[in-house]
Amino acid sequence: MLQRRSKGSSRIYKEDNLTSVQLHGDDFRVHHTPADDIESLFYVLVWILVLYDGPLGRERQGFNFESSILGEWSESAIPNLRVARNSKLAFIVDQNPETMKSCVSPYFSDLAPLAEKWREIF
């Protein structure tokens, strides 16, 4: 949850589960919860299932990262946070279970149903 603070503040600080962060000249307070950590783990799982195709970090061959959902999240985030946020939101609320399955590397296809259930929880 982001909450805008005064525009002139340039401090970054952490107080309990609140962090103050500067973004595009505005100062935001970010309320961090344990659910945020679980969501982060979900995204790490998705990245592994999509980008890798075997043990020991073997990268997926013949995979076009830029046109994948991960490309939209990461490459678009640099110039436009709104595009990255919208693509993540579209992925999370998508009702089609084939969306997750179509992204996952064949090596990890057995884990696609687990990732899909986790996505549904969000």
Secondary structure, DSSP 4 states (H G I P E B T S, - for coil): -EEE--TT-----EETTEEEEEETTEEEEEE--HHHHHHHHHHHHHHHHHHB-SSTTPBPTT--STTSHHHHHHHTTTT-HHHHHHHHHHHHH---THHHHHHS-GGGGGGHHHHHHHHHH-
